[in-house]
């Protein structure tokens, strides 16, 4: 079934990508659950907006108990610290998360596989791209099977190739396509760890692939992108 361009006319007015990004993870979860062994559980995770800011003093109900140089209640006086070497305004990147997570219930609910659906906000600024890449790299280094699905045609940056670059293997696949669907896993080799990569360049009007999600070195389930994407578009009446 054809990949749509949700970021250019006629599908960007009214925007259709928000609906796809909201419904597609749920349909993927339903599809994965059909073939998932009973010791595993799959669930979607969608996160928007800024993280909640937590002030340490918010946990102290006594308004007079904040640490200060004159506080004698057992706290360390702030006057003991010198001025910081650097103090600047900063913008903490807050990731848009559209992902599907698979956990092993018999192994302390360990995360074994993740599907990351790229959003425009993941690609719009360098700090957002770095945060997305860092998250994926951390999972791969923990031997989590990771799939990255990117249909964001309005921003051509290829985040999966950035992930491979951060792992030291960015030059083996040629020119990065603007949109793609890819998966990878780490497994034991004869003398070192092996990184296996499945990389599928995408085109508007072309099909979506089925990617492997590895739950163990000898156990894999299919990530059926094409049928679930088409069902998403059909449900949302996207032509």
mmCIF file of the C-alpha atoms, coordinates in Angstrom:
data_MODEL
# 
_entry.id   MODEL 
# 
loop_
_atom_site.group_PDB 
_atom_site.id 
_atom_site.type_symbol 
_atom_site.label_atom_id 
_atom_site.label_alt_id 
_atom_site.label_comp_id 
_atom_site.label_asym_id 
_atom_site.label_entity_id 
_atom_site.label_seq_id 
_atom_site.pdbx_PDB_ins_code 
_atom_site.Cartn_x 
_atom_site.Cartn_y 
_atom_site.Cartn_z 
_atom_site.occupancy 
_atom_site.B_iso_or_equiv 
_atom_site.pdbx_formal_charge 
_atom_site.auth_seq_id 
_atom_site.auth_comp_id 
_atom_site.auth_asym_id 
_atom_site.auth_atom_id 
_atom_site.pdbx_PDB_model_num 
ATOM 1   C CA . UNK A 1 1   ? 0.000   0.000   0.000  1.00 0.00 ? 1   UNK A CA 1 
ATOM 2   C CA . UNK A 1 2   ? 1.334   3.480   -0.817 1.00 0.00 ? 2   UNK A CA 1 
ATOM 3   C CA . UNK A 1 3   ? 3.085   5.738   1.661  1.00 0.00 ? 3   UNK A CA 1 
ATOM 4   C CA . UNK A 1 4   ? 1.321   9.128   1.766  1.00 0.00 ? 4   UNK A CA 1 
ATOM 5   C CA . UNK A 1 5   ? 2.987   12.502  2.064  1.00 0.00 ? 5   UNK A CA 1 
ATOM 6   C CA . UNK A 1 6   ? 1.267   13.864  5.160  1.00 0.00 ? 6   UNK A CA 1 
ATOM 7   C CA . UNK A 1 7   ? 3.253   17.112  5.145  1.00 0.00 ? 7   UNK A CA 1 
ATOM 8   C CA . UNK A 1 8   ? 2.386   18.585  1.740  1.00 0.00 ? 8   UNK A CA 1 
ATOM 9   C CA . UNK A 1 9   ? -0.891  19.360  -0.062 1.00 0.00 ? 9   UNK A CA 1 
ATOM 10  C CA . UNK A 1 10  ? -3.489  18.015  -0.077 1.00 0.00 ? 10  UNK A CA 1 
ATOM 11  C CA . UNK A 1 11  ? -2.967  15.965  3.117  1.00 0.00 ? 11  UNK A CA 1 
ATOM 12  C CA . UNK A 1 12  ? -1.362  18.706  5.216  1.00 0.00 ? 12  UNK A CA 1 
ATOM 13  C CA . UNK A 1 13  ? -4.516  20.844  5.251  1.00 0.00 ? 13  UNK A CA 1 
ATOM 14  C CA . UNK A 1 14  ? -6.141  19.815  7.501  1.00 0.00 ? 14  UNK A CA 1 
ATOM 15  C CA . UNK A 1 15  ? -3.095  17.955  8.878  1.00 0.00 ? 15  UNK A CA 1 
ATOM 16  C CA . UNK A 1 16  ? -3.392  14.177  8.823  1.00 0.00 ? 16  UNK A CA 1 
ATOM 17  C CA . UNK A 1 17  ? -0.110  13.200  10.489 1.00 0.00 ? 17  UNK A CA 1 
ATOM 18  C CA . UNK A 1 18  ? -1.309  13.841  14.032 1.00 0.00 ? 18  UNK A CA 1 
ATOM 19  C CA . UNK A 1 19  ? -4.118  11.342  13.530 1.00 0.00 ? 19  UNK A CA 1 
ATOM 20  C CA . UNK A 1 20  ? -1.796  8.768   11.981 1.00 0.00 ? 20  UNK A CA 1 
ATOM 21  C CA . UNK A 1 21  ? 0.737   9.184   14.770 1.00 0.00 ? 21  UNK A CA 1 
ATOM 22  C CA . UNK A 1 22  ? -1.992  8.736   17.354 1.00 0.00 ? 22  UNK A CA 1 
ATOM 23  C CA . UNK A 1 23  ? -3.702  5.653   15.884 1.00 0.00 ? 23  UNK A CA 1 
ATOM 24  C CA . UNK A 1 24  ? -0.881  3.764   14.140 1.00 0.00 ? 24  UNK A CA 1 
ATOM 25  C CA . UNK A 1 25  ? 0.975   2.774   17.356 1.00 0.00 ? 25  UNK A CA 1 
ATOM 26  C CA . UNK A 1 26  ? -2.214  1.243   18.766 1.00 0.00 ? 26  UNK A CA 1 
ATOM 27  C CA . UNK A 1 27  ? -2.824  -0.823  15.627 1.00 0.00 ? 27  UNK A CA 1 
ATOM 28  C CA . UNK A 1 28  ? 0.804   -1.953  15.621 1.00 0.00 ? 28  UNK A CA 1 
ATOM 29  C CA . UNK A 1 29  ? 0.444   -3.065  19.247 1.00 0.00 ? 29  UNK A CA 1 
ATOM 30  C CA . UNK A 1 30  ? -2.663  -5.095  18.380 1.00 0.00 ? 30  UNK A CA 1 
ATOM 31  C CA . UNK A 1 31  ? -0.870  -6.689  15.426 1.00 0.00 ? 31  UNK A CA 1 
ATOM 32  C CA . UNK A 1 32  ? 2.306   -7.525  17.392 1.00 0.00 ? 32  UNK A CA 1 
ATOM 33  C CA . UNK A 1 33  ? 0.275   -9.007  20.243 1.00 0.00 ? 33  UNK A CA 1 
ATOM 34  C CA . UNK A 1 34  ? -1.139  -11.630 17.870 1.00 0.00 ? 34  UNK A CA 1 
ATOM 35  C CA . UNK A 1 35  ? 2.269   -13.325 17.527 1.00 0.00 ? 35  UNK A CA 1 
ATOM 36  C CA . UNK A 1 36  ? 3.815   -12.409 20.869 1.00 0.00 ? 36  UNK A CA 1 
ATOM 37  C CA . UNK A 1 37  ? 4.711   -15.328 23.184 1.00 0.00 ? 37  UNK A CA 1 
ATOM 38  C CA . UNK A 1 38  ? 2.928   -15.233 26.560 1.00 0.00 ? 38  UNK A CA 1 
ATOM 39  C CA . UNK A 1 39  ? 6.042   -14.240 28.530 1.00 0.00 ? 39  UNK A CA 1 
ATOM 40  C CA . UNK A 1 40  ? 6.191   -10.898 26.707 1.00 0.00 ? 40  UNK A CA 1 
ATOM 41  C CA . UNK A 1 41  ? 3.953   -7.832  26.831 1.00 0.00 ? 41  UNK A CA 1 
ATOM 42  C CA . UNK A 1 42  ? 3.660   -5.005  24.290 1.00 0.00 ? 42  UNK A CA 1 
ATOM 43  C CA . UNK A 1 43  ? 2.325   -1.501  24.886 1.00 0.00 ? 43  UNK A CA 1 
ATOM 44  C CA . UNK A 1 44  ? 2.337   1.917   23.205 1.00 0.00 ? 44  UNK A CA 1 
ATOM 45  C CA . UNK A 1 45  ? 3.879   5.019   24.714 1.00 0.00 ? 45  UNK A CA 1 
ATOM 46  C CA . UNK A 1 46  ? 3.023   8.506   23.487 1.00 0.00 ? 46  UNK A CA 1 
ATOM 47  C CA . UNK A 1 47  ? 4.426   11.595  25.180 1.00 0.00 ? 47  UNK A CA 1 
ATOM 48  C CA . UNK A 1 48  ? 3.833   15.262  24.359 1.00 0.00 ? 48  UNK A CA 1 
ATOM 49  C CA . UNK A 1 49  ? 4.788   18.533  25.962 1.00 0.00 ? 49  UNK A CA 1 
ATOM 50  C CA . UNK A 1 50  ? 7.356   19.624  28.529 1.00 0.00 ? 50  UNK A CA 1 
ATOM 51  C CA . UNK A 1 51  ? 8.528   17.456  31.360 1.00 0.00 ? 51  UNK A CA 1 
ATOM 52  C CA . UNK A 1 52  ? 7.232   18.304  34.819 1.00 0.00 ? 52  UNK A CA 1 
ATOM 53  C CA . UNK A 1 53  ? 9.670   20.487  36.724 1.00 0.00 ? 53  UNK A CA 1 
ATOM 54  C CA . UNK A 1 54  ? 10.292  19.224  40.265 1.00 0.00 ? 54  UNK A CA 1 
ATOM 55  C CA . UNK A 1 55  ? 11.534  21.606  42.915 1.00 0.00 ? 55  UNK A CA 1 
ATOM 56  C CA . UNK A 1 56  ? 13.246  19.884  45.852 1.00 0.00 ? 56  UNK A CA 1 
ATOM 57  C CA . UNK A 1 57  ? 11.512  22.314  48.186 1.00 0.00 ? 57  UNK A CA 1 
ATOM 58  C CA . UNK A 1 58  ? 8.130   21.111  46.919 1.00 0.00 ? 58  UNK A CA 1 
ATOM 59  C CA . UNK A 1 59  ? 8.573   18.033  49.106 1.00 0.00 ? 59  UNK A CA 1 
ATOM 60  C CA . UNK A 1 60  ? 9.127   20.139  52.219 1.00 0.00 ? 60  UNK A CA 1 
ATOM 61  C CA . UNK A 1 61  ? 5.871   21.338  53.739 1.00 0.00 ? 61  UNK A CA 1 
ATOM 62  C CA . UNK A 1 62  ? 7.576   23.576  56.280 1.00 0.00 ? 62  UNK A CA 1 
ATOM 63  C CA . UNK A 1 63  ? 8.000   26.896  54.522 1.00 0.00 ? 63  UNK A CA 1 
ATOM 64  C CA . UNK A 1 64  ? 10.887  27.821  56.824 1.00 0.00 ? 64  UNK A CA 1 
ATOM 65  C CA . UNK A 1 65  ? 12.975  24.728  56.182 1.00 0.00 ? 65  UNK A CA 1 
ATOM 66  C CA . UNK A 1 66  ? 14.660  25.630  52.904 1.00 0.00 ? 66  UNK A CA 1 
ATOM 67  C CA . UNK A 1 67  ? 18.430  25.280  53.074 1.00 0.00 ? 67  UNK A CA 1 
ATOM 68  C CA . UNK A 1 68  ? 20.159  28.587  53.660 1.00 0.00 ? 68  UNK A CA 1 
ATOM 69  C CA . UNK A 1 69  ? 23.345  29.884  55.285 1.00 0.00 ? 69  UNK A CA 1 
ATOM 70  C CA . UNK A 1 70  ? 21.363  30.673  58.451 1.00 0.00 ? 70  UNK A CA 1 
ATOM 71  C CA . UNK A 1 71  ? 19.499  27.350  58.579 1.00 0.00 ? 71  UNK A CA 1 
ATOM 72  C CA . UNK A 1 72  ? 20.340  25.278  61.634 1.00 0.00 ? 72  UNK A CA 1 
ATOM 73  C CA . UNK A 1 73  ? 18.027  22.389  60.875 1.00 0.00 ? 73  UNK A CA 1 
ATOM 74  C CA . UNK A 1 74  ? 20.713  19.972  59.671 1.00 0.00 ? 74  UNK A CA 1 
ATOM 75  C CA . UNK A 1 75  ? 20.943  21.104  56.057 1.00 0.00 ? 75  UNK A CA 1 
ATOM 76  C CA . UNK A 1 76  ? 24.198  22.010  54.375 1.00 0.00 ? 76  UNK A CA 1 
ATOM 77  C CA . UNK A 1 77  ? 24.616  25.769  54.039 1.00 0.00 ? 77  UNK A CA 1 
ATOM 78  C CA . UNK A 1 78  ? 24.675  26.993  50.444 1.00 0.00 ? 78  UNK A CA 1 
ATOM 79  C CA . UNK A 1 79  ? 27.443  29.441  51.356 1.00 0.00 ? 79  UNK A CA 1 
ATOM 80  C CA . UNK A 1 80  ? 29.931  26.518  51.359 1.00 0.00 ? 80  UNK A CA 1 
ATOM 81  C CA . UNK A 1 81  ? 29.847  26.375  47.549 1.00 0.00 ? 81  UNK A CA 1 
ATOM 82  C CA . UNK A 1 82  ? 31.714  28.846  45.373 1.00 0.00 ? 82  UNK A CA 1 
ATOM 83  C CA . UNK A 1 83  ? 30.237  30.428  42.276 1.00 0.00 ? 83  UNK A CA 1 
ATOM 84  C CA . UNK A 1 84  ? 29.693  27.910  39.434 1.00 0.00 ? 84  UNK A CA 1 
ATOM 85  C CA . UNK A 1 85  ? 32.221  27.797  36.608 1.00 0.00 ? 85  UNK A CA 1 
ATOM 86  C CA . UNK A 1 86  ? 29.365  28.249  34.139 1.00 0.00 ? 86  UNK A CA 1 
ATOM 87  C CA . UNK A 1 87  ? 25.802  29.504  34.579 1.00 0.00 ? 87  UNK A CA 1 
ATOM 88  C CA . UNK A 1 88  ? 23.764  30.051  31.407 1.00 0.00 ? 88  UNK A CA 1 
ATOM 89  C CA . UNK A 1 89  ? 20.187  29.840  30.200 1.00 0.00 ? 89  UNK A CA 1 
ATOM 90  C CA . UNK A 1 90  ? 19.532  26.494  28.549 1.00 0.00 ? 90  UNK A CA 1 
ATOM 91  C CA . UNK A 1 91  ? 16.785  24.618  26.735 1.00 0.00 ? 91  UNK A CA 1 
ATOM 92  C CA . UNK A 1 92  ? 16.376  21.014  27.849 1.00 0.00 ? 92  UNK A CA 1 
ATOM 93  C CA . UNK A 1 93  ? 15.236  19.043  24.771 1.00 0.00 ? 93  UNK A CA 1 
ATOM 94  C CA . UNK A 1 94  ? 11.886  17.403  25.439 1.00 0.00 ? 94  UNK A CA 1 
ATOM 95  C CA . UNK A 1 95  ? 11.407  14.466  23.101 1.00 0.00 ? 95  UNK A CA 1 
ATOM 96  C CA . UNK A 1 96  ? 8.177   13.710  21.344 1.00 0.00 ? 96  UNK A CA 1 
ATOM 97  C CA . UNK A 1 97  ? 7.797   9.984   21.995 1.00 0.00 ? 97  UNK A CA 1 
ATOM 98  C CA . UNK A 1 98  ? 5.703   7.819   19.705 1.00 0.00 ? 98  UNK A CA 1 
ATOM 99  C CA . UNK A 1 99  ? 6.933   4.360   20.496 1.00 0.00 ? 99  UNK A CA 1 
ATOM 100 C CA . UNK A 1 100 ? 6.013   0.745   21.087 1.00 0.00 ? 100 UNK A CA 1 
ATOM 101 C CA . UNK A 1 101 ? 7.783   -1.141  23.853 1.00 0.00 ? 101 UNK A CA 1 
ATOM 102 C CA . UNK A 1 102 ? 8.043   -4.900  24.387 1.00 0.00 ? 102 UNK A CA 1 
ATOM 103 C CA . UNK A 1 103 ? 9.043   -6.226  27.810 1.00 0.00 ? 103 UNK A CA 1 
ATOM 104 C CA . UNK A 1 104 ? 9.977   -9.707  28.993 1.00 0.00 ? 104 UNK A CA 1 
ATOM 105 C CA . UNK A 1 105 ? 7.793   -10.485 32.017 1.00 0.00 ? 105 UNK A CA 1 
ATOM 106 C CA . UNK A 1 106 ? 9.949   -13.448 33.114 1.00 0.00 ? 106 UNK A CA 1 
ATOM 107 C CA . UNK A 1 107 ? 13.149  -11.383 33.168 1.00 0.00 ? 107 UNK A CA 1 
ATOM 108 C CA . UNK A 1 108 ? 12.225  -8.607  35.559 1.00 0.00 ? 108 UNK A CA 1 
ATOM 109 C CA . UNK A 1 109 ? 10.086  -6.898  32.900 1.00 0.00 ? 109 UNK A CA 1 
ATOM 110 C CA . UNK A 1 110 ? 13.247  -6.160  30.921 1.00 0.00 ? 110 UNK A CA 1 
ATOM 111 C CA . UNK A 1 111 ? 12.847  -4.049  27.782 1.00 0.00 ? 111 UNK A CA 1 
ATOM 112 C CA . UNK A 1 112 ? 13.720  -6.249  24.788 1.00 0.00 ? 112 UNK A CA 1 
ATOM 113 C CA . UNK A 1 113 ? 12.389  -4.364  21.749 1.00 0.00 ? 113 UNK A CA 1 
ATOM 114 C CA . UNK A 1 114 ? 11.258  -0.852  20.834 1.00 0.00 ? 114 UNK A CA 1 
ATOM 115 C CA . UNK A 1 115 ? 9.648   0.757   17.797 1.00 0.00 ? 115 UNK A CA 1 
ATOM 116 C CA . UNK A 1 116 ? 10.263  4.487   17.387 1.00 0.00 ? 116 UNK A CA 1 
ATOM 117 C CA . UNK A 1 117 ? 7.895   6.410   15.092 1.00 0.00 ? 117 UNK A CA 1 
ATOM 118 C CA . UNK A 1 118 ? 9.707   9.608   14.151 1.00 0.00 ? 118 UNK A CA 1 
ATOM 119 C CA . UNK A 1 119 ? 7.810   12.874  14.587 1.00 0.00 ? 119 UNK A CA 1 
ATOM 120 C CA . UNK A 1 120 ? 8.594   16.250  12.984 1.00 0.00 ? 120 UNK A CA 1 
ATOM 121 C CA . UNK A 1 121 ? 9.764   17.546  16.368 1.00 0.00 ? 121 UNK A CA 1 
ATOM 122 C CA . UNK A 1 122 ? 12.374  14.770  16.574 1.00 0.00 ? 122 UNK A CA 1 
ATOM 123 C CA . UNK A 1 123 ? 14.060  16.199  13.457 1.00 0.00 ? 123 UNK A CA 1 
ATOM 124 C CA . UNK A 1 124 ? 13.501  19.953  13.696 1.00 0.00 ? 124 UNK A CA 1 
ATOM 125 C CA . UNK A 1 125 ? 16.509  21.024  15.800 1.00 0.00 ? 125 UNK A CA 1 
ATOM 126 C CA . UNK A 1 126 ? 20.005  19.653  16.454 1.00 0.00 ? 126 UNK A CA 1 
ATOM 127 C CA . UNK A 1 127 ? 19.347  19.183  20.161 1.00 0.00 ? 127 UNK A CA 1 
ATOM 128 C CA . UNK A 1 128 ? 16.184  17.188  19.429 1.00 0.00 ? 128 UNK A CA 1 
ATOM 129 C CA . UNK A 1 129 ? 18.042  14.996  16.952 1.00 0.00 ? 129 UNK A CA 1 
ATOM 130 C CA . UNK A 1 130 ? 20.838  14.413  19.449 1.00 0.00 ? 130 UNK A CA 1 
ATOM 131 C CA . UNK A 1 131 ? 18.354  13.453  22.169 1.00 0.00 ? 131 UNK A CA 1 
ATOM 132 C CA . UNK A 1 132 ? 16.551  10.995  19.866 1.00 0.00 ? 132 UNK A CA 1 
ATOM 133 C CA . UNK A 1 133 ? 19.839  9.426   18.767 1.00 0.00 ? 133 UNK A CA 1 
ATOM 134 C CA . UNK A 1 134 ? 21.105  9.170   22.352 1.00 0.00 ? 134 UNK A CA 1 
ATOM 135 C CA . UNK A 1 135 ? 17.936  7.366   23.418 1.00 0.00 ? 135 UNK A CA 1 
ATOM 136 C CA . UNK A 1 136 ? 18.205  4.828   20.588 1.00 0.00 ? 136 UNK A CA 1 
ATOM 137 C CA . UNK A 1 137 ? 21.930  4.264   21.132 1.00 0.00 ? 137 UNK A CA 1 
ATOM 138 C CA . UNK A 1 138 ? 21.379  3.634   24.850 1.00 0.00 ? 138 UNK A CA 1 
ATOM 139 C CA . UNK A 1 139 ? 18.745  0.998   24.064 1.00 0.00 ? 139 UNK A CA 1 
ATOM 140 C CA . UNK A 1 140 ? 20.895  -0.722  21.433 1.00 0.00 ? 140 UNK A CA 1 
ATOM 141 C CA . UNK A 1 141 ? 23.872  -0.820  23.807 1.00 0.00 ? 141 UNK A CA 1 
ATOM 142 C CA . UNK A 1 142 ? 21.553  -2.515  26.329 1.00 0.00 ? 142 UNK A CA 1 
ATOM 143 C CA . UNK A 1 143 ? 20.826  -5.149  23.630 1.00 0.00 ? 143 UNK A CA 1 
ATOM 144 C CA . UNK A 1 144 ? 17.321  -3.885  22.910 1.00 0.00 ? 144 UNK A CA 1 
ATOM 145 C CA . UNK A 1 145 ? 16.121  -4.556  19.354 1.00 0.00 ? 145 UNK A CA 1 
ATOM 146 C CA . UNK A 1 146 ? 15.235  -1.136  17.911 1.00 0.00 ? 146 UNK A CA 1 
ATOM 147 C CA . UNK A 1 147 ? 13.157  -0.190  14.855 1.00 0.00 ? 147 UNK A CA 1 
ATOM 148 C CA . UNK A 1 148 ? 12.963  3.392   13.571 1.00 0.00 ? 148 UNK A CA 1 
ATOM 149 C CA . UNK A 1 149 ? 10.125  4.318   11.194 1.00 0.00 ? 149 UNK A CA 1 
ATOM 150 C CA . UNK A 1 150 ? 10.342  7.766   9.602  1.00 0.00 ? 150 UNK A CA 1 
ATOM 151 C CA . UNK A 1 151 ? 7.659   9.112   7.234  1.00 0.00 ? 151 UNK A CA 1 
ATOM 152 C CA . UNK A 1 152 ? 8.418   12.796  7.937  1.00 0.00 ? 152 UNK A CA 1 
ATOM 153 C CA . UNK A 1 153 ? 8.975   14.130  4.422  1.00 0.00 ? 153 UNK A CA 1 
ATOM 154 C CA . UNK A 1 154 ? 9.129   17.782  5.491  1.00 0.00 ? 154 UNK A CA 1 
ATOM 155 C CA . UNK A 1 155 ? 12.523  17.360  7.182  1.00 0.00 ? 155 UNK A CA 1 
ATOM 156 C CA . UNK A 1 156 ? 14.954  15.133  5.279  1.00 0.00 ? 156 UNK A CA 1 
ATOM 157 C CA . UNK A 1 157 ? 17.371  14.316  8.107  1.00 0.00 ? 157 UNK A CA 1 
ATOM 158 C CA . UNK A 1 158 ? 17.831  10.530  8.529  1.00 0.00 ? 158 UNK A CA 1 
ATOM 159 C CA . UNK A 1 159 ? 17.889  9.818   12.256 1.00 0.00 ? 159 UNK A CA 1 
ATOM 160 C CA . UNK A 1 160 ? 18.579  6.097   11.911 1.00 0.00 ? 160 UNK A CA 1 
ATOM 161 C CA . UNK A 1 161 ? 21.793  6.827   10.039 1.00 0.00 ? 161 UNK A CA 1 
ATOM 162 C CA . UNK A 1 162 ? 22.711  9.208   12.865 1.00 0.00 ? 162 UNK A CA 1 
ATOM 163 C CA . UNK A 1 163 ? 22.201  6.320   15.279 1.00 0.00 ? 163 UNK A CA 1 
ATOM 164 C CA . UNK A 1 164 ? 24.545  4.117   13.249 1.00 0.00 ? 164 UNK A CA 1 
ATOM 165 C CA . UNK A 1 165 ? 27.055  6.968   13.052 1.00 0.00 ? 165 UNK A CA 1 
ATOM 166 C CA . UNK A 1 166 ? 26.977  7.313   16.836 1.00 0.00 ? 166 UNK A CA 1 
ATOM 167 C CA . UNK A 1 167 ? 27.672  3.578   17.077 1.00 0.00 ? 167 UNK A CA 1 
ATOM 168 C CA . UNK A 1 168 ? 30.615  3.958   14.707 1.00 0.00 ? 168 UNK A CA 1 
ATOM 169 C CA . UNK A 1 169 ? 28.994  2.290   11.681 1.00 0.00 ? 169 UNK A CA 1 
ATOM 170 C CA . UNK A 1 170 ? 27.436  5.128   9.691  1.00 0.00 ? 170 UNK A CA 1 
ATOM 171 C CA . UNK A 1 171 ? 29.268  4.684   6.380  1.00 0.00 ? 171 UNK A CA 1 
ATOM 172 C CA . UNK A 1 172 ? 28.229  1.232   5.282  1.00 0.00 ? 172 UNK A CA 1 
ATOM 173 C CA . UNK A 1 173 ? 24.816  1.873   3.732  1.00 0.00 ? 173 UNK A CA 1 
ATOM 174 C CA . UNK A 1 174 ? 25.435  4.592   1.150  1.00 0.00 ? 174 UNK A CA 1 
ATOM 175 C CA . UNK A 1 175 ? 23.524  7.854   0.780  1.00 0.00 ? 175 UNK A CA 1 
ATOM 176 C CA . UNK A 1 176 ? 20.861  8.227   3.495  1.00 0.00 ? 176 UNK A CA 1 
ATOM 177 C CA . UNK A 1 177 ? 17.300  8.468   2.133  1.00 0.00 ? 177 UNK A CA 1 
ATOM 178 C CA . UNK A 1 178 ? 15.044  11.242  3.485  1.00 0.00 ? 178 UNK A CA 1 
ATOM 179 C CA . UNK A 1 179 ? 12.494  8.724   4.798  1.00 0.00 ? 179 UNK A CA 1 
ATOM 180 C CA . UNK A 1 180 ? 13.092  5.117   5.757  1.00 0.00 ? 180 UNK A CA 1 
ATOM 181 C CA . UNK A 1 181 ? 12.116  2.158   7.916  1.00 0.00 ? 181 UNK A CA 1 
ATOM 182 C CA . UNK A 1 182 ? 14.953  0.322   9.622  1.00 0.00 ? 182 UNK A CA 1 
ATOM 183 C CA . UNK A 1 183 ? 15.662  -2.140  12.412 1.00 0.00 ? 183 UNK A CA 1 
ATOM 184 C CA . UNK A 1 184 ? 18.748  -3.375  14.211 1.00 0.00 ? 184 UNK A CA 1 
ATOM 185 C CA . UNK A 1 185 ? 19.858  -5.672  16.971 1.00 0.00 ? 185 UNK A CA 1 
ATOM 186 C CA . UNK A 1 186 ? 23.069  -6.668  18.759 1.00 0.00 ? 186 UNK A CA 1 
ATOM 187 C CA . UNK A 1 187 ? 23.936  -10.359 19.124 1.00 0.00 ? 187 UNK A CA 1 
ATOM 188 C CA . UNK A 1 188 ? 26.965  -12.354 20.214 1.00 0.00 ? 188 UNK A CA 1 
ATOM 189 C CA . UNK A 1 189 ? 29.486  -13.101 17.471 1.00 0.00 ? 189 UNK A CA 1 
ATOM 190 C CA . UNK A 1 190 ? 32.435  -15.483 17.395 1.00 0.00 ? 190 UNK A CA 1 
ATOM 191 C CA . UNK A 1 191 ? 34.915  -12.926 18.732 1.00 0.00 ? 191 UNK A CA 1 
ATOM 192 C CA . UNK A 1 192 ? 32.861  -9.771  19.322 1.00 0.00 ? 192 UNK A CA 1 
ATOM 193 C CA . UNK A 1 193 ? 29.337  -8.415  19.405 1.00 0.00 ? 193 UNK A CA 1 
ATOM 194 C CA . UNK A 1 194 ? 27.604  -8.240  16.015 1.00 0.00 ? 194 UNK A CA 1 
ATOM 195 C CA . UNK A 1 195 ? 25.294  -5.414  14.927 1.00 0.00 ? 195 UNK A CA 1 
ATOM 196 C CA . UNK A 1 196 ? 22.673  -6.591  12.416 1.00 0.00 ? 196 UNK A CA 1 
ATOM 197 C CA . UNK A 1 197 ? 20.858  -3.879  10.434 1.00 0.00 ? 197 UNK A CA 1 
ATOM 198 C CA . UNK A 1 198 ? 17.801  -4.024  8.160  1.00 0.00 ? 198 UNK A CA 1 
ATOM 199 C CA . UNK A 1 199 ? 17.476  -0.713  6.301  1.00 0.00 ? 199 UNK A CA 1 
ATOM 200 C CA . UNK A 1 200 ? 14.674  0.079   3.829  1.00 0.00 ? 200 UNK A CA 1 
ATOM 201 C CA . UNK A 1 201 ? 14.589  3.417   1.979  1.00 0.00 ? 201 UNK A CA 1 
ATOM 202 C CA . UNK A 1 202 ? 11.015  4.629   1.512  1.00 0.00 ? 202 UNK A CA 1 
ATOM 203 C CA . UNK A 1 203 ? 9.346   6.672   -1.216 1.00 0.00 ? 203 UNK A CA 1 
ATOM 204 C CA . UNK A 1 204 ? 5.987   8.400   -1.345 1.00 0.00 ? 204 UNK A CA 1 
ATOM 205 C CA . UNK A 1 205 ? 3.688   6.061   -3.243 1.00 0.00 ? 205 UNK A CA 1 
ATOM 206 C CA . UNK A 1 206 ? 5.807   3.017   -2.396 1.00 0.00 ? 206 UNK A CA 1 
ATOM 207 C CA . UNK A 1 207 ? 5.131   0.191   0.082  1.00 0.00 ? 207 UNK A CA 1 
ATOM 208 C CA . UNK A 1 208 ? 6.228   -0.187  3.673  1.00 0.00 ? 208 UNK A CA 1 
ATOM 209 C CA . UNK A 1 209 ? 8.312   -3.222  4.666  1.00 0.00 ? 209 UNK A CA 1 
ATOM 210 C CA . UNK A 1 210 ? 7.890   -5.789  7.408  1.00 0.00 ? 210 UNK A CA 1 
ATOM 211 C CA . UNK A 1 211 ? 10.733  -5.414  9.917  1.00 0.00 ? 211 UNK A CA 1 
ATOM 212 C CA . UNK A 1 212 ? 12.103  -7.951  12.412 1.00 0.00 ? 212 UNK A CA 1 
ATOM 213 C CA . UNK A 1 213 ? 11.720  -7.328  16.129 1.00 0.00 ? 213 UNK A CA 1 
ATOM 214 C CA . UNK A 1 214 ? 14.118  -9.579  18.018 1.00 0.00 ? 214 UNK A CA 1 
ATOM 215 C CA . UNK A 1 215 ? 12.937  -10.638 21.470 1.00 0.00 ? 215 UNK A CA 1 
ATOM 216 C CA . UNK A 1 216 ? 15.907  -12.961 21.989 1.00 0.00 ? 216 UNK A CA 1 
ATOM 217 C CA . UNK A 1 217 ? 18.843  -14.035 19.850 1.00 0.00 ? 217 UNK A CA 1 
ATOM 218 C CA . UNK A 1 218 ? 16.700  -16.927 18.572 1.00 0.00 ? 218 UNK A CA 1 
ATOM 219 C CA . UNK A 1 219 ? 13.220  -15.390 18.731 1.00 0.00 ? 219 UNK A CA 1 
ATOM 220 C CA . UNK A 1 220 ? 11.791  -12.776 16.363 1.00 0.00 ? 220 UNK A CA 1 
ATOM 221 C CA . UNK A 1 221 ? 8.319   -11.357 15.673 1.00 0.00 ? 221 UNK A CA 1 
ATOM 222 C CA . UNK A 1 222 ? 7.259   -9.361  12.588 1.00 0.00 ? 222 UNK A CA 1 
ATOM 223 C CA . UNK A 1 223 ? 6.560   -5.642  12.642 1.00 0.00 ? 223 UNK A CA 1 
ATOM 224 C CA . UNK A 1 224 ? 3.956   -5.427  9.885  1.00 0.00 ? 224 UNK A CA 1 
ATOM 225 C CA . UNK A 1 225 ? 4.065   -1.786  8.854  1.00 0.00 ? 225 UNK A CA 1 
ATOM 226 C CA . UNK A 1 226 ? 2.227   -1.848  5.545  1.00 0.00 ? 226 UNK A CA 1 
ATOM 227 C CA . UNK A 1 227 ? -1.093  -3.403  6.597  1.00 0.00 ? 227 UNK A CA 1 
ATOM 228 C CA . UNK A 1 228 ? -1.314  -1.466  9.862  1.00 0.00 ? 228 UNK A CA 1 
ATOM 229 C CA . UNK A 1 229 ? -0.497  1.831   8.160  1.00 0.00 ? 229 UNK A CA 1 
ATOM 230 C CA . UNK A 1 230 ? -3.167  1.223   5.519  1.00 0.00 ? 230 UNK A CA 1 
ATOM 231 C CA . UNK A 1 231 ? -5.724  0.329   8.179  1.00 0.00 ? 231 UNK A CA 1 
ATOM 232 C CA . UNK A 1 232 ? -4.811  3.546   9.994  1.00 0.00 ? 232 UNK A CA 1 
ATOM 233 C CA . UNK A 1 233 ? -5.385  5.611   6.844  1.00 0.00 ? 233 UNK A CA 1 
ATOM 234 C CA . UNK A 1 234 ? -8.616  3.768   6.055  1.00 0.00 ? 234 UNK A CA 1 
ATOM 235 C CA . UNK A 1 235 ? -9.975  4.354   9.577  1.00 0.00 ? 235 UNK A CA 1 
ATOM 236 C CA . UNK A 1 236 ? -9.048  8.045   9.428  1.00 0.00 ? 236 UNK A CA 1 
ATOM 237 C CA . UNK A 1 237 ? -10.420 8.321   5.855  1.00 0.00 ? 237 UNK A CA 1 
ATOM 238 C CA . UNK A 1 238 ? -7.113  9.515   4.481  1.00 0.00 ? 238 UNK A CA 1 
ATOM 239 C CA . UNK A 1 239 ? -7.224  8.991   0.696  1.00 0.00 ? 239 UNK A CA 1 
# 
